[in-house]
Amino acid sequence: MKNNMICDMETGVCGVAGDEEMEIIDFNQPKKTIDVYYVTDPICSHCWALEPVLRRFTEQYGDHFNFHTVMGGLLEKWHDGPIDPANGIYKPADVAGHWREVGVQTRMPIDGSLMIDNPVQSSFPPSRVFKVIQKQNEELASVYLRRVREALFAFNQNIAEKSILVEIVSDLGLDGEAIIREAELPSTKQLLNEDFALAAKLGARGFPSIIMINSENKGVKIVGGRALESYVAGLEQVLDTAEIQPKLQPALPSLLEKEKLLFSKEIEVMYDIEQADISAYIEKELPSDDFQAKEILGETYFIKKQTHEENL
């Protein structure tokens, strides 16, 4: 076998020489010609269940598209008529059982009991806060959306209440009081209405909806939570390519550093780990002084330990 590390006196190269002595290399990233629209809502349980797959899709294939989160307006207010008769939802208390079922089935934990005791009256208040933050910082808006979902689904907090929203936004390092005030302005309500109009134009009637559109305005719409393969196949279709090479998954320590909290299911999906093997994987990949393992509703989750400096 030829040893590639041998230095060649003729070419002046240690390792493998190229064919050309000099060649032009283009280091520009490929132009993102695909727009991916994620039509969602803060209180959509199936959107919460999709988080593990959606994170992996954006982490590994995000170089190929521009990602846009669009608020869909799931619940303006409760009224006397049926809200979602197909799922037997006529009043807030009917949501609790449906949510618990989604949580058990998908293993993204959902408590749901607040919909009996202290129901969310509308998904519009947290949606408007999203629009205010998105206007300032798209990435931080995504973090906010994750935090309100954690608060609602796993930790059973009413994310339509101002005090809860102020706390979540303040924990992001923003002025919670000021942002919640701005969320009430007519201009912010107009921003939210623009999202609703865009969702309608994209043909999104159910959540989650992922719509991928290429430069020729041709696209693919995928409704409901699907496996990673469905989104990759959709992307390949709009890119008109047989196979896309995914980026390597981020290392678990850096992913937890970024996300702050990950449920077992999210780690399993990101790294193709079986549930039974998660403890051994965590032990191997994460330094024990970097994280805490906790449990809620029968599911394990991992949080980044705060350093002394972070607590100051």
C-alpha positions in Angstrom: 0.0 0.0 0.0 1.3 3.4 -0.9 2.1 5.6 2.1 0.5 9.0 1.6 2.7 10.7 4.1 5.8 10.3 2.0 7.2 13.6 0.8 7.8 13.7 -2.9 11.0 15.5 -4.0 9.6 16.2 -7.5 6.3 17.8 -6.5 7.5 19.3 -3.2 4.4 17.8 -1.5 4.1 15.7 1.6 1.0 13.6 1.1 -1.1 13.4 -2.0 -0.3 15.8 -4.8 -3.0 17.3 -6.9 -3.0 17.1 -10.7 -2.4 20.8 -11.1 0.5 22.8 -9.8 -1.9 25.7 -9.4 -5.7 25.7 -9.4 -8.5 28.1 -8.6 -10.6 27.2 -5.6 -14.0 28.7 -4.8 -14.5 28.9 -1.0 -17.9 30.6 -1.3 -20.7 28.8 0.4 -23.3 27.5 -2.1 -26.0 30.2 -2.6 -29.1 29.3 -0.7 -31.8 29.1 -3.3 -34.4 27.4 -1.1 -36.7 29.0 1.3 -38.1 26.8 4.0 -41.2 28.1 5.8 -42.1 26.5 9.2 -45.7 27.4 9.9 -46.3 26.8 13.6 -47.9 28.1 16.9 -46.6 28.2 20.5 -49.4 25.9 21.7 -49.3 23.3 18.9 -48.5 20.0 20.6 -47.5 18.3 17.4 -45.0 21.2 16.8 -43.5 20.4 20.2 -43.3 16.7 19.3 -41.5 17.7 16.0 -38.7 19.5 17.8 -36.2 16.6 17.8 -36.5 16.0 14.1 -36.7 19.6 13.1 -33.5 20.4 15.1 -31.6 17.6 13.3 -32.9 18.7 9.9 -31.8 22.3 10.4 -28.5 21.4 12.0 -27.5 18.9 9.2 -29.1 20.4 6.1 -29.5 24.1 7.0 -26.7 25.1 4.7 -29.0 24.5 1.8 -31.9 26.8 2.8 -33.1 30.0 4.4 -35.3 29.1 7.3 -38.4 31.2 8.2 -40.7 30.7 11.2 -44.2 31.8 10.5 -46.9 32.1 13.2 -50.1 30.4 12.2 -52.7 31.6 14.8 -54.0 28.3 16.2 -56.3 29.8 18.9 -57.5 33.4 19.0 -60.0 32.7 21.8 -62.3 30.0 23.1 -65.9 30.3 22.1 -69.1 28.3 22.4 -68.7 26.3 19.2 -66.3 23.4 18.6 -62.6 24.3 18.2 -61.3 21.0 16.8 -64.2 18.5 16.6 -62.1 15.9 14.7 -60.0 15.6 17.9 -63.0 16.0 20.2 -61.9 19.5 21.4 -64.9 21.7 22.3 -63.5 23.4 25.4 -60.1 23.9 27.1 -60.3 20.8 29.3 -60.7 18.6 26.2 -57.1 19.6 25.2 -55.5 18.1 28.3 -56.2 14.4 27.3 -55.2 15.1 23.7 -51.9 16.7 24.7 -51.0 13.9 27.2 -51.6 11.4 24.4 -49.3 13.3 22.0 -46.7 13.5 24.8 -46.8 9.8 25.6 -46.8 8.7 22.0 -43.9 11.0 20.9 -41.9 11.0 24.2 -41.7 14.8 24.2 -43.4 15.2 27.6 -46.6 17.1 28.0 -48.4 17.7 31.3 -51.5 19.4 30.0 -53.3 19.7 33.3 -53.3 23.5 33.3 -55.8 23.3 30.4 -58.2 22.1 33.1 -57.1 24.3 36.0 -55.9 27.5 34.3 -56.3 27.2 30.6 -54.4 29.2 27.9 -57.1 31.4 26.5 -55.3 32.4 23.3 -52.1 31.6 21.5 -51.9 35.2 20.2 -50.1 36.8 23.1 -47.0 34.5 23.0 -47.1 34.7 19.2 -47.0 38.6 19.3 -44.0 38.4 21.6 -42.3 36.1 19.1 -42.9 38.8 16.4 -41.3 41.5 18.5 -38.2 39.4 19.3 -38.0 38.2 15.7 -37.8 41.8 14.5 -34.7 42.3 16.6 -33.0 38.9 16.3 -34.3 35.8 14.4 -32.1 33.4 16.3 -33.2 34.7 19.7 -36.8 34.5 18.6 -36.3 30.7 17.9 -34.8 30.3 21.4 -37.8 32.2 22.8 -40.2 29.9 21.0 -38.5 26.9 22.4 -38.6 28.3 26.0 -42.4 29.1 25.8 -43.0 25.5 24.6 -40.9 24.1 27.4 -42.8 26.3 29.9 -46.2 25.2 28.5 -45.9 21.6 27.7 -43.3 20.2 30.1 -43.5 22.6 33.0 -47.3 23.4 32.8 -47.1 27.2 32.8 -49.7 29.4 31.2 -47.8 31.2 28.5 -50.6 33.6 27.7 -50.1 35.3 31.1 -48.0 38.4 31.0 -46.0 37.5 34.2 -44.9 34.2 32.6 -44.0 35.9 29.3 -42.0 38.6 31.1 -40.0 36.0 33.0 -39.3 33.9 29.9 -38.2 37.0 27.9 -36.1 38.4 30.7 -34.3 35.1 31.1 -33.1 35.6 27.5 -31.3 38.8 28.6 -34.0 41.1 27.1 -36.2 43.7 28.8 -39.2 41.5 29.4 -41.6 44.3 30.5 -40.7 46.5 27.5 -41.1 43.6 25.0 -44.5 42.5 26.4 -45.7 46.2 26.2 -44.5 46.4 22.6 -46.3 43.1 21.8 -49.6 44.9 22.6 -49.1 47.7 20.1 -51.2 47.8 16.9 -48.0 47.6 14.8 -47.2 44.2 16.4 -50.7 42.9 15.9 -50.2 43.9 12.2 -47.0 41.9 12.0 -48.8 38.9 13.3 -51.6 39.4 10.8 -49.0 39.5 8.1 -47.8 36.0 9.3 -51.3 34.7 9.1 -51.7 36.1 5.6 -48.4 34.4 4.6 -49.5 31.1 6.1 -52.7 31.2 4.1 -50.8 32.1 0.9 -48.5 29.1 1.5 -51.6 26.9 1.9 -50.8 26.0 5.5 -54.1 25.0 7.2 -52.7 22.5 9.8 -49.6 22.8 12.1 -46.8 22.0 11.8 -46.5 22.7 8.1 -43.1 22.8 6.4 -43.2 24.4 2.9 -40.0 24.3 0.8 -39.8 26.6 -2.2 -37.1 26.9 -4.8 -36.0 29.8 -7.0 -38.5 28.8 -9.7 -41.3 29.1 -7.1 -41.9 25.4 -7.1 -42.2 23.7 -3.8 -43.1 20.9 -1.5 -45.5 21.0 1.4 -45.2 18.6 4.3 -48.0 18.7 6.9 -47.8 17.2 10.4 -44.9 15.7 12.2 -42.9 13.4 10.0 -39.6 11.4 10.1 -36.4 13.1 9.1 -36.3 11.2 5.8 -39.5 13.0 4.7 -37.9 16.4 5.1 -34.7 15.4 3.4 -36.6 13.8 0.5 -38.6 17.1 0.2 -35.4 19.1 0.1 -33.9 16.9 -2.5 -37.0 17.3 -4.6 -37.0 21.1 -4.5 -33.2 21.2 -5.1 -33.7 18.7 -7.9 -30.8 16.5 -6.7 -30.5 12.8 -6.0 -28.7 13.0 -2.7 -27.6 15.7 -0.3 -24.6 15.2 1.9 -25.6 16.1 5.5 -23.2 18.0 7.8 -22.0 16.0 10.8 -24.1 16.4 13.8 -22.8 18.8 16.4 -20.9 17.3 19.4 -23.3 16.8 22.3 -21.5 19.1 24.7 -21.7 22.0 22.2 -25.4 21.2 21.4 -26.3 21.2 25.1 -24.3 24.5 25.6 -26.4 26.0 22.8 -29.8 24.5 23.8 -29.5 24.6 27.6 -32.1 21.8 28.0 -32.5 18.6 25.9 -34.9 15.8 26.5 -33.7 12.2 26.1 -35.8 11.8 22.9 -34.0 14.8 21.3 -30.6 13.3 21.9 -31.7 9.9 20.6 -33.0 11.4 17.4 -30.0 13.7 16.8 -27.4 10.9 17.3 -29.4 7.7 16.3 -29.3 6.3 19.8 -31.7 3.8 21.2 -33.5 4.8 24.4 -31.9 1.9 26.3 -28.4 3.2 25.4 -28.9 6.8 26.3 -27.3 6.6 29.8 -24.1 5.0 28.4 -24.0 7.6 25.6 -24.4 10.5 27.9 -21.7 9.1 30.2 -19.3 8.8 27.3 -20.0 12.1 25.6 -20.7 14.6 28.4 -18.4 15.5 31.3 -20.3 14.8 34.5 -19.6 18.3 35.9 -21.2 20.0 32.9 -24.8 18.8 33.2 -27.5 17.6 35.4 -30.0 14.8 34.6 -33.6 15.3 35.8 -36.9 13.6 35.2 -40.3 14.9 34.4 -43.5 12.9 33.4 -41.4 9.8 33.2 -38.9 11.3 30.7 -35.3 12.2 31.4 -33.9 15.6 30.4 -30.5 17.1 30.7 -29.7 20.7 31.5 -26.4 22.6 31.3 -25.1 23.4 34.7 -24.6 27.1 35.3 -21.2 28.3 36.2 -20.6 30.7 39.0 -20.1 33.5 36.5 -23.4 32.7 34.7 -25.2 33.0 38.0 -23.8 36.5 38.8 
